[in-house]
Amino acid sequence: MLFIVEVGSGILQRVFHFIPLVRIFSGLALGIVGIFTLVLSIMGIIYAAQGQARELPLVGQIHIIK
């Protein structure tokens, strides 16, 4: 799920890069999204290293494959 968020963020960043005023705000927002996904990735690595199967905050509630 985090991979899909990062790909979507990258696509939005490429699209908004060509709009001068929006580039500043989208850069800040997408930077925050990048930091958020980094933190969730680290949390997932820690849970996996401890042998725990836990859902990640916010993203863990979304199920693509049932």
All heavy atoms as a GROMACS GRO file, in nm:
protein
  507
    1MET      N    1   0.082  -0.119   0.000
    1MET     CA    2   0.000   0.000   0.000
    1MET      C    3   0.087   0.126   0.000
    1MET      O    4   0.053   0.223  -0.065
    1MET     CB    5  -0.092  -0.005   0.123
    1MET     CG    6  -0.189   0.106   0.129
    1MET     SD    7  -0.302   0.090  -0.008
    1MET     CE    8  -0.396   0.232   0.008
    2LEU      N    9   0.197   0.120   0.073
    2LEU     CA   10   0.285   0.237   0.078
    2LEU      C   11   0.347   0.264  -0.059
    2LEU      O   12   0.371   0.378  -0.096
    2LEU     CB   13   0.395   0.218   0.182
    2LEU     CG   14   0.348   0.216   0.328
    2LEU    CD1   15   0.465   0.187   0.420
    2LEU    CD2   16   0.283   0.346   0.364
    3PHE      N   17   0.373   0.156  -0.134
    3PHE     CA   18   0.429   0.172  -0.268
    3PHE      C   19   0.332   0.250  -0.357
    3PHE      O   20   0.372   0.338  -0.432
    3PHE     CB   21   0.458   0.035  -0.329
    3PHE     CG   22   0.509   0.042  -0.469
    3PHE    CD1   23   0.638   0.087  -0.494
    3PHE    CD2   24   0.430   0.004  -0.575
    3PHE    CE1   25   0.685   0.094  -0.623
    3PHE    CE2   26   0.476   0.010  -0.703
    3PHE     CZ   27   0.605   0.055  -0.729
    4ILE      N   28   0.203   0.220  -0.347
    4ILE     CA   29   0.102   0.289  -0.428
    4ILE      C   30   0.095   0.436  -0.389
    4ILE      O   31   0.083   0.523  -0.476
    4ILE     CB   32  -0.036   0.220  -0.411
    4ILE    CG1   33  -0.029   0.078  -0.469
    4ILE    CG2   34  -0.147   0.300  -0.477
    4ILE    CD1   35  -0.150  -0.006  -0.440
    5VAL      N   36   0.106   0.466  -0.261
    5VAL     CA   37   0.106   0.606  -0.215
    5VAL      C   38   0.226   0.681  -0.271
    5VAL      O   39   0.215   0.794  -0.318
    5VAL     CB   40   0.103   0.612  -0.060
    5VAL    CG1   41   0.124   0.754  -0.011
    5VAL    CG2   42  -0.027   0.557  -0.006
    6GLU      N   43   0.344   0.617  -0.268
    6GLU     CA   44   0.465   0.681  -0.319
    6GLU      C   45   0.458   0.702  -0.471
    6GLU      O   46   0.502   0.805  -0.521
    6GLU     CB   47   0.588   0.598  -0.283
    6GLU     CG   48   0.637   0.622  -0.144
    6GLU     CD   49   0.687   0.763  -0.122
    6GLU    OE1   50   0.755   0.818  -0.210
    6GLU    OE2   51   0.656   0.819  -0.017
    7VAL      N   52   0.406   0.605  -0.544
    7VAL     CA   53   0.392   0.620  -0.689
    7VAL      C   54   0.296   0.734  -0.722
    7VAL      O   55   0.323   0.818  -0.807
    7VAL     CB   56   0.347   0.488  -0.755
    7VAL    CG1   57   0.308   0.509  -0.900
    7VAL    CG2   58   0.457   0.385  -0.745
    8GLY      N   59   0.183   0.739  -0.652
    8GLY     CA   60   0.087   0.847  -0.672
    8GLY      C   61   0.146   0.982  -0.639
    8GLY      O   62   0.124   1.081  -0.710
    9SER      N   63   0.224   0.988  -0.533
    9SER     CA   64   0.289   1.112  -0.494
    9SER      C   65   0.388   1.156  -0.601
    9SER      O   66   0.397   1.275  -0.634
    9SER     CB   67   0.360   1.092  -0.360
    9SER     OG   68   0.436   1.204  -0.326
   10GLY      N   69   0.463   1.063  -0.655
   10GLY     CA   70   0.558   1.095  -0.761
   10GLY      C   71   0.491   1.146  -0.887
   10GLY      O   72   0.539   1.241  -0.949
   11ILE      N   73   0.380   1.085  -0.923
   11ILE     CA   74   0.305   1.130  -1.041
   11ILE      C   75   0.252   1.271  -1.020
   11ILE      O   76   0.263   1.357  -1.108
   11ILE     CB   77   0.192   1.031  -1.073
   11ILE    CG1   78   0.251   0.899  -1.123
   11ILE    CG2   79   0.096   1.089  -1.177
   11ILE    CD1   80   0.149   0.787  -1.136
   12LEU      N   81   0.194   1.297  -0.903
   12LEU     CA   82   0.143   1.431  -0.873
   12LEU      C   83   0.254   1.534  -0.872
   12LEU      O   84   0.236   1.647  -0.919
   12LEU     CB   85   0.070   1.432  -0.739
   12LEU     CG   86  -0.066   1.364  -0.736
   12LEU    CD1   87  -0.121   1.364  -0.593
   12LEU    CD2   88  -0.162   1.433  -0.830
   13GLN      N   89   0.369   1.496  -0.822
   13GLN     CA   90   0.482   1.588  -0.819
   13GLN      C   91   0.525   1.625  -0.960
   13GLN      O   92   0.554   1.741  -0.989
   13GLN     CB   93   0.598   1.526  -0.743
   13GLN     CG   94   0.714   1.619  -0.722
   13GLN     CD   95   0.820   1.555  -0.635
   13GLN    OE1   96   0.821   1.434  -0.614
   13GLN    NE2   97   0.910   1.636  -0.584
   14ARG      N   98   0.527   1.529  -1.050
   14ARG     CA   99   0.566   1.556  -1.190
   14ARG      C  100   0.462   1.645  -1.259
   14ARG      O  101   0.498   1.732  -1.337
   14ARG     CB  102   0.582   1.427  -1.269
   14ARG     CG  103   0.688   1.335  -1.218
   14ARG     CD  104   0.826   1.396  -1.232
   14ARG     NE  105   0.928   1.301  -1.196
   14ARG     CZ  106   1.001   1.308  -1.085
   14ARG    NH1  107   0.983   1.406  -1.001
   14ARG    NH2  108   1.092   1.218  -1.058
   15VAL      N  109   0.336   1.624  -1.230
   15VAL     CA  110   0.229   1.703  -1.292
   15VAL      C  111   0.233   1.847  -1.240
   15VAL      O  112   0.227   1.943  -1.318
   15VAL     CB  113   0.091   1.640  -1.265
   15VAL    CG1  114  -0.021   1.732  -1.307
   15VAL    CG2  115   0.080   1.507  -1.338
   16PHE      N  116   0.244   1.864  -1.108
   16PHE     CA  117   0.241   1.997  -1.049
   16PHE      C  118   0.371   2.075  -1.069
   16PHE      O  119   0.376   2.195  -1.045
   16PHE     CB  120   0.209   1.990  -0.900
   16PHE     CG  121   0.068   1.949  -0.871
   16PHE    CD1  122   0.040   1.867  -0.762
   16PHE    CD2  123  -0.037   1.991  -0.950
   16PHE    CE1  124  -0.090   1.829  -0.733
   16PHE    CE2  125  -0.167   1.953  -0.923
   16PHE     CZ  126  -0.193   1.873  -0.815
   17HIS      N  127   0.475   2.010  -1.113
   17HIS     CA  128   0.604   2.077  -1.133
   17HIS      C  129   0.596   2.184  -1.240
   17HIS      O  130   0.670   2.282  -1.236
   17HIS     CB  131   0.710   1.974  -1.170
   17HIS     CG  132   0.845   2.034  -1.193
   17HIS    ND1  133   0.923   2.079  -1.090
   17HIS    CD2  134   0.913   2.059  -1.306
   17HIS    CE1  135   1.035   2.128  -1.140
   17HIS    NE2  136   1.032   2.117  -1.272
   18PHE      N  137   0.506   2.170  -1.334
   18PHE     CA  138   0.497   2.263  -1.446
   18PHE      C  139   0.411   2.385  -1.417
   18PHE      O  140   0.405   2.477  -1.497
   18PHE     CB  141   0.445   2.191  -1.572
   18PHE     CG  142   0.539   2.084  -1.618
   18PHE    CD1  143   0.508   1.950  -1.600
   18PHE    CD2  144   0.660   2.117  -1.676
   18PHE    CE1  145   0.595   1.852  -1.643
   18PHE    CE2  146   0.748   2.019  -1.720
   18PHE     CZ  147   0.715   1.886  -1.702
   19ILE      N  148   0.342   2.389  -1.303
   19ILE     CA  149   0.259   2.502  -1.265
   19ILE      C  150   0.335   2.581  -1.158
   19ILE      O  151   0.351   2.534  -1.046
   19ILE     CB  152   0.122   2.455  -1.212
   19ILE    CG1  153   0.054   2.364  -1.315
   19ILE    CG2  154   0.034   2.574  -1.180
   19ILE    CD1  155  -0.070   2.296  -1.263
   20PRO      N  156   0.382   2.702  -1.190
   20PRO     CA  157   0.473   2.774  -1.100
   20PRO      C  158   0.423   2.795  -0.957
   20PRO      O  159   0.492   2.764  -0.862
   20PRO     CB  160   0.495   2.907  -1.171
   20PRO     CG  161   0.464   2.882  -1.314
   20PRO     CD  162   0.359   2.774  -1.314
   21LEU      N  163   0.304   2.851  -0.940
   21LEU     CA  164   0.255   2.882  -0.805
   21LEU      C  165   0.219   2.755  -0.728
   21LEU      O  166   0.245   2.746  -0.608
   21LEU     CB  167   0.134   2.976  -0.813
   21LEU     CG  168   0.079   3.023  -0.679
   21LEU    CD1  169   0.188   3.097  -0.600
   21LEU    CD2  170  -0.040   3.114  -0.700
   22VAL      N  171   0.163   2.660  -0.797
   22VAL     CA  172   0.122   2.536  -0.732
   22VAL      C  173   0.244   2.452  -0.694
   22VAL      O  174   0.240   2.374  -0.600
   22VAL     CB  175   0.027   2.457  -0.825
   22VAL    CG1  176  -0.013   2.325  -0.764
   22VAL    CG2  177  -0.096   2.540  -0.857
   23ARG      N  178   0.355   2.472  -0.765
   23ARG     CA  179   0.476   2.394  -0.741
   23ARG      C  180   0.525   2.408  -0.596
   23ARG      O  181   0.568   2.311  -0.535
   23ARG     CB  182   0.586   2.439  -0.836
   23ARG     CG  183   0.712   2.360  -0.823
   23ARG     CD  184   0.824   2.410  -0.911
   23ARG     NE  185   0.777   2.474  -1.032
   23ARG     CZ  186   0.855   2.537  -1.117
   23ARG    NH1  187   0.984   2.545  -1.094
   23ARG    NH2  188   0.806   2.594  -1.225
   24ILE      N  189   0.515   2.527  -0.541
   24ILE     CA  190   0.564   2.552  -0.405
   24ILE      C  191   0.479   2.475  -0.303
   24ILE      O  192   0.531   2.403  -0.218
   24ILE     CB  193   0.561   2.702  -0.374
   24ILE    CG1  194   0.656   2.775  -0.467
   24ILE    CG2  195   0.596   2.729  -0.228
   24ILE    CD1  196   0.641   2.925  -0.466
   25PHE      N  197   0.348   2.490  -0.312
   25PHE     CA  198   0.259   2.426  -0.216
   25PHE      C  199   0.256   2.275  -0.233
   25PHE      O  200   0.251   2.200  -0.136
   25PHE     CB  201   0.119   2.484  -0.226
   25PHE     CG  202   0.114   2.631  -0.193
   25PHE    CD1  203   0.085   2.724  -0.290
   25PHE    CD2  204   0.143   2.674  -0.065
   25PHE    CE1  205   0.082   2.859  -0.260
   25PHE    CE2  206   0.142   2.809  -0.033
   25PHE     CZ  207   0.110   2.902  -0.132
   26SER      N  208   0.260   2.229  -0.357
   26SER     CA  209   0.259   2.084  -0.379
   26SER      C  210   0.390   2.023  -0.333
   26SER      O  211   0.393   1.911  -0.282
   26SER     CB  212   0.234   2.052  -0.526
   26SER     OG  213   0.342   2.093  -0.606
   27GLY      N  214   0.500   2.097  -0.348
   27GLY     CA  215   0.628   2.047  -0.298
   27GLY      C  216   0.627   2.027  -0.148
   27GLY      O  217   0.678   1.927  -0.097
   28LEU      N  218   0.569   2.121  -0.076
   28LEU     CA  219   0.558   2.108   0.070
   28LEU      C  220   0.468   1.991   0.109
   28LEU      O  221   0.503   1.910   0.194
   28LEU     CB  222   0.505   2.237   0.131
   28LEU     CG  223   0.600   2.357   0.130
   28LEU    CD1  224   0.527   2.482   0.176
   28LEU    CD2  225   0.718   2.329   0.219
   29ALA      N  226   0.351   1.985   0.046
   29ALA     CA  227   0.255   1.880   0.079
   29ALA      C  228   0.309   1.742   0.045
   29ALA      O  229   0.298   1.648   0.124
   29ALA     CB  230   0.123   1.905   0.006
   30LEU      N  231   0.370   1.728  -0.073
   30LEU     CA  232   0.421   1.598  -0.113
   30LEU      C  233   0.547   1.562  -0.034
   30LEU      O  234   0.575   1.444  -0.014
   30LEU     CB  235   0.447   1.596  -0.263
   30LEU     CG  236   0.321   1.609  -0.349
   30LEU    CD1  237   0.356   1.620  -0.495
   30LEU    CD2  238   0.227   1.493  -0.324
   31GLY      N  239   0.619   1.661   0.015
   31GLY     CA  240   0.731   1.634   0.104
   31GLY      C  241   0.684   1.575   0.236
   31GLY      O  242   0.745   1.482   0.290
   32ILE      N  243   0.574   1.628   0.287
   32ILE     CA  244   0.516   1.575   0.410
   32ILE      C  245   0.465   1.432   0.388
   32ILE      O  246   0.482   1.345   0.473
   32ILE     CB  247   0.403   1.668   0.460
   32ILE    CG1  248   0.464   1.800   0.508
   32ILE    CG2  249   0.322   1.602   0.572
   32ILE    CD1  250   0.363   1.908   0.538
   33VAL      N  251   0.405   1.408   0.271
   33VAL     CA  252   0.360   1.272   0.238
   33VAL      C  253   0.479   1.177   0.232
   33VAL      O  254   0.472   1.064   0.280
   33VAL     CB  255   0.282   1.270   0.104
   33VAL    CG1  256   0.258   1.129   0.055
   33VAL    CG2  257   0.150   1.344   0.119
   34GLY      N  258   0.590   1.222   0.176
   34GLY     CA  259   0.711   1.140   0.170
   34GLY      C  260   0.765   1.105   0.307
   34GLY      O  261   0.803   0.990   0.333
   35ILE      N  262   0.767   1.203   0.397
   35ILE     CA  263   0.813   1.178   0.534
   35ILE      C  264   0.718   1.082   0.604
   35ILE      O  265   0.761   0.991   0.676
   35ILE     CB  266   0.827   1.310   0.611
   35ILE    CG1  267   0.942   1.391   0.552
   35ILE    CG2  268   0.849   1.285   0.760
   35ILE    CD1  269   0.952   1.532   0.605
   36PHE      N  270   0.588   1.099   0.581
   36PHE     CA  271   0.487   1.011   0.642
   36PHE      C  272   0.506   0.867   0.597
   36PHE      O  273   0.503   0.774   0.678
   36PHE     CB  274   0.347   1.063   0.605
   36PHE     CG  275   0.235   0.977   0.656
   36PHE    CD1  276   0.206   0.972   0.791
   36PHE    CD2  277   0.158   0.903   0.568
   36PHE    CE1  278   0.102   0.894   0.838
   36PHE    CE2  279   0.054   0.825   0.614
   36PHE     CZ  280   0.026   0.821   0.749
   37THR      N  281   0.526   0.846   0.468
   37THR     CA  282   0.545   0.709   0.419
   37THR      C  283   0.678   0.650   0.468
   37THR      O  284   0.687   0.531   0.492
   37THR     CB  285   0.538   0.702   0.266
   37THR    OG1  286   0.633   0.791   0.209
   37THR    CG2  287   0.399   0.735   0.216
   38LEU      N  288   0.780   0.734   0.485
   38LEU     CA  289   0.907   0.687   0.541
   38LEU      C  290   0.887   0.637   0.684
   38LEU      O  291   0.935   0.530   0.722
   38LEU     CB  292   1.012   0.797   0.537
   38LEU     CG  293   1.146   0.764   0.604
   38LEU    CD1  294   1.217   0.654   0.527
   38LEU    CD2  295   1.231   0.888   0.615
   39VAL      N  296   0.814   0.714   0.764
   39VAL     CA  297   0.788   0.675   0.903
   39VAL      C  298   0.707   0.545   0.907
   39VAL      O  299   0.738   0.454   0.985
   39VAL     CB  300   0.714   0.788   0.979
   39VAL    CG1  301   0.663   0.741   1.113
   39VAL    CG2  302   0.806   0.908   0.996
   40LEU      N  303   0.606   0.533   0.821
   40LEU     CA  304   0.526   0.410   0.819
   40LEU      C  305   0.609   0.291   0.773
   40LEU      O  306   0.592   0.179   0.822
   40LEU     CB  307   0.404   0.427   0.728
   40LEU     CG  308   0.295   0.520   0.780
   40LEU    CD1  309   0.179   0.526   0.681
   40LEU    CD2  310   0.245   0.478   0.916
   41SER      N  311   0.700   0.313   0.680
   41SER     CA  312   0.788   0.205   0.635
   41SER      C  313   0.879   0.158   0.748
   41SER      O  314   0.897   0.037   0.768
   41SER     CB  315   0.875   0.251   0.518
   41SER     OG  316   0.796   0.285   0.408
   42ILE      N  317   0.934   0.251   0.824
   42ILE     CA  318   1.019   0.215   0.937
   42ILE      C  319   0.939   0.141   1.043
   42ILE      O  320   0.987   0.041   1.100
   42ILE     CB  321   1.088   0.340   0.995
   42ILE    CG1  322   1.188   0.396   0.894
   42ILE    CG2  323   1.155   0.310   1.128
   42ILE    CD1  324   1.246   0.530   0.930
   43MET      N  325   0.816   0.185   1.068
   43MET     CA  326   0.731   0.114   1.164
   43MET      C  327   0.705  -0.028   1.117
   43MET      O  328   0.709  -0.123   1.198
   43MET     CB  329   0.598   0.188   1.182
   43MET     CG  330   0.610   0.316   1.260
   43MET     SD  331   0.454   0.407   1.270
   43MET     CE  332   0.349   0.293   1.352
   44GLY      N  333   0.679  -0.046   0.988
   44GLY     CA  334   0.655  -0.180   0.934
   44GLY      C  335   0.777  -0.268   0.946
   44GLY      O  336   0.766  -0.388   0.978
   45ILE      N  337   0.895  -0.213   0.924
   45ILE     CA  338   1.019  -0.290   0.938
   45ILE      C  339   1.039  -0.332   1.083
   45ILE      O  340   1.079  -0.447   1.112
   45ILE     CB  341   1.139  -0.208   0.887
   45ILE    CG1  342   1.130  -0.192   0.736
   45ILE    CG2  343   1.271  -0.273   0.927
   45ILE    CD1  344   1.228  -0.092   0.678
   46ILE      N  345   1.012  -0.242   1.175
   46ILE     CA  346   1.027  -0.275   1.318
   46ILE      C  347   0.930  -0.385   1.358
   46ILE      O  348   0.967  -0.480   1.427
   46ILE     CB  349   1.009  -0.149   1.404
   46ILE    CG1  350   1.126  -0.054   1.382
   46ILE    CG2  351   0.997  -0.186   1.553
   46ILE    CD1  352   1.108   0.083   1.445
   47TYR      N  353   0.804  -0.374   1.314
   47TYR     CA  354   0.705  -0.478   1.347
   47TYR      C  355   0.746  -0.612   1.287
   47TYR      O  356   0.734  -0.716   1.352
   47TYR     CB  357   0.566  -0.441   1.294
   47TYR     CG  358   0.501  -0.324   1.365
   47TYR    CD1  359   0.409  -0.243   1.299
   47TYR    CD2  360   0.530  -0.292   1.497
   47TYR    CE1  361   0.349  -0.136   1.362
   47TYR    CE2  362   0.471  -0.185   1.560
   47TYR     CZ  363   0.380  -0.108   1.492
   47TYR     OH  364   0.320  -0.002   1.555
   48ALA      N  365   0.795  -0.613   1.165
   48ALA     CA  366   0.836  -0.737   1.101
   48ALA      C  367   0.957  -0.798   1.171
   48ALA      O  368   0.966  -0.920   1.187
   48ALA     CB  369   0.868  -0.712   0.954
   49ALA      N  370   1.051  -0.716   1.214
   49ALA     CA  371   1.170  -0.766   1.283
   49ALA      C  372   1.134  -0.827   1.418
   49ALA      O  373   1.201  -0.920   1.464
   49ALA     CB  374   1.271  -0.654   1.302
   50GLN      N  375   1.028  -0.777   1.480
   50GLN     CA  376   0.984  -0.830   1.609
   50GLN      C  377   0.891  -0.950   1.592
   50GLN      O  378   0.849  -1.010   1.689
   50GLN     CB  379   0.913  -0.722   1.690
   50GLN     CG  380   1.005  -0.610   1.733
   50GLN     CD  381   0.930  -0.498   1.802
   50GLN    OE1  382   0.807  -0.492   1.802
   50GLN    NE2  383   1.005  -0.407   1.863
   51GLY      N  384   0.855  -0.981   1.467
   51GLY     CA  385   0.767  -1.095   1.442
   51GLY      C  386   0.620  -1.063   1.466
   51GLY      O  387   0.538  -1.154   1.480
   52GLN      N  388   0.585  -0.937   1.468
   52GLN     CA  389   0.446  -0.896   1.492
   52GLN      C  390   0.378  -0.866   1.359
   52GLN      O  391   0.438  -0.812   1.268
   52GLN     CB  392   0.441  -0.771   1.579
   52GLN     CG  393   0.501  -0.788   1.716
   52GLN     CD  394   0.500  -0.658   1.793
   52GLN    OE1  395   0.458  -0.554   1.743
   52GLN    NE2  396   0.550  -0.662   1.916
   53ALA      N  397   0.251  -0.900   1.351
   53ALA     CA  398   0.170  -0.865   1.235
   53ALA      C  399   0.067  -0.762   1.280
   53ALA      O  400  -0.036  -0.797   1.336
   53ALA     CB  401   0.102  -0.987   1.177
   54ARG      N  402   0.097  -0.636   1.257
   54ARG     CA  403   0.008  -0.528   1.299
   54ARG      C  404  -0.022  -0.440   1.179
   54ARG      O  405   0.058  -0.427   1.088
   54ARG     CB  406   0.072  -0.444   1.408
   54ARG     CG  407   0.097  -0.524   1.536
   54ARG     CD  408   0.167  -0.443   1.640
   54ARG     NE  409   0.085  -0.329   1.681
   54ARG     CZ  410   0.127  -0.237   1.766
   54ARG    NH1  411   0.247  -0.246   1.819
   54ARG    NH2  412   0.050  -0.136   1.798
   55GLU      N  413  -0.139  -0.378   1.182
   55GLU     CA  414  -0.174  -0.283   1.076
   55GLU      C  415  -0.108  -0.148   1.105
   55GLU      O  416  -0.096  -0.106   1.220
   55GLU     CB  417  -0.325  -0.263   1.070
   55GLU     CG  418  -0.400  -0.385   1.022
   55GLU     CD  419  -0.549  -0.359   1.008
   55GLU    OE1  420  -0.597  -0.255   1.056
   55GLU    OE2  421  -0.617  -0.443   0.951
   56LEU      N  422  -0.065  -0.082   1.000
   56LEU     CA  423  -0.007   0.050   1.014
   56LEU      C  424  -0.117   0.153   1.034
   56LEU      O  425  -0.229   0.136   0.984
   56LEU     CB  426   0.076   0.085   0.891
   56LEU     CG  427   0.199  -0.002   0.868
   56LEU    CD1  428   0.262   0.034   0.735
   56LEU    CD2  429   0.299   0.017   0.980
   57PRO      N  430  -0.090   0.262   1.104
   57PRO     CA  431  -0.192   0.366   1.124
   57PRO      C  432  -0.237   0.426   0.990
   57PRO      O  433  -0.156   0.446   0.900
   57PRO     CB  434  -0.120   0.472   1.208
   57PRO     CG  435  -0.002   0.404   1.266
   57PRO     CD  436   0.034   0.293   1.174
   58LEU      N  437  -0.363   0.454   0.977
   58LEU     CA  438  -0.428   0.514   0.861
   58LEU      C  439  -0.425   0.426   0.737
   58LEU      O  440  -0.528   0.400   0.677
   58LEU     CB  441  -0.368   0.651   0.827
   58LEU     CG  442  -0.378   0.759   0.933
   58LEU    CD1  443  -0.303   0.882   0.889
   58LEU    CD2  444  -0.523   0.794   0.961
   59VAL      N  445  -0.310   0.378   0.698
   59VAL     CA  446  -0.299   0.301   0.574
   59VAL      C  447  -0.342   0.157   0.595
   59VAL      O  448  -0.392   0.093   0.504
   59VAL     CB  449  -0.153   0.307   0.523
   59VAL    CG1  450  -0.138   0.230   0.394
   59VAL    CG2  451  -0.109   0.450   0.504
   60GLY      N  452  -0.325   0.103   0.714
   60GLY     CA  453  -0.357  -0.036   0.743
   60GLY      C  454  -0.505  -0.068   0.736
   60GLY      O  455  -0.544  -0.185   0.723
   61GLN      N  456  -0.589   0.031   0.745
   61GLN     CA  457  -0.733   0.010   0.741
   61GLN      C  458  -0.785  -0.008   0.599
   61GLN      O  459  -0.898  -0.051   0.579
   61GLN     CB  460  -0.804   0.126   0.809
   61GLN     CG  461  -0.765   0.140   0.954
   61GLN     CD  462  -0.819   0.269   1.014
   61GLN    OE1  463  -0.879   0.350   0.946
   61GLN    NE2  464  -0.797   0.288   1.143
   62ILE      N  465  -0.703   0.022   0.500
   62ILE     CA  466  -0.744   0.011   0.360
   62ILE      C  467  -0.697  -0.126   0.309
   62ILE      O  468  -0.580  -0.159   0.315
   62ILE     CB  469  -0.679   0.124   0.276
   62ILE    CG1  470  -0.721   0.259   0.331
   62ILE    CG2  471  -0.718   0.108   0.130
   62ILE    CD1  472  -0.645   0.375   0.270
   63HIS      N  473  -0.792  -0.204   0.260
   63HIS     CA  474  -0.760  -0.337   0.208
   63HIS      C  475  -0.790  -0.341   0.060
   63HIS      O  476  -0.903  -0.322   0.016
   63HIS     CB  477  -0.842  -0.444   0.280
   63HIS     CG  478  -0.814  -0.451   0.426
   63HIS    ND1  479  -0.700  -0.510   0.476
   63HIS    CD2  480  -0.882  -0.405   0.534
   63HIS    CE1  481  -0.700  -0.501   0.608
   63HIS    NE2  482  -0.811  -0.436   0.645
   64ILE      N  483  -0.687  -0.366  -0.021
   64ILE     CA  484  -0.705  -0.374  -0.166
   64ILE      C  485  -0.745  -0.515  -0.206
   64ILE      O  486  -0.836  -0.534  -0.284
   64ILE     CB  487  -0.574  -0.333  -0.238
   64ILE    CG1  488  -0.542  -0.188  -0.207
   64ILE    CG2  489  -0.586  -0.354  -0.388
   64ILE    CD1  490  -0.409  -0.140  -0.261
   65ILE      N  491  -0.676  -0.614  -0.150
   65ILE     CA  492  -0.705  -0.755  -0.180
   65ILE      C  493  -0.768  -0.816  -0.055
   65ILE      O  494  -0.715  -0.808   0.054
   65ILE     CB  495  -0.576  -0.830  -0.217
   65ILE    CG1  496  -0.511  -0.766  -0.338
   65ILE    CG2  497  -0.605  -0.978  -0.241
   65ILE    CD1  498  -0.375  -0.821  -0.372
   66LYS      N  499  -0.883  -0.881  -0.074
   66LYS     CA  500  -0.952  -0.941   0.040
   66LYS      C  501  -0.922  -1.087   0.050
   66LYS      O  502  -0.899  -1.157  -0.038
   66LYS     CB  503  -1.101  -0.919   0.029
   66LYS     CG  504  -1.138  -0.774   0.042
   66LYS     CD  505  -1.286  -0.754   0.040
   66LYS     CE  506  -1.316  -0.605   0.053
   66LYS     NZ  507  -1.454  -0.576   0.060
   0.00000   0.00000   0.00000
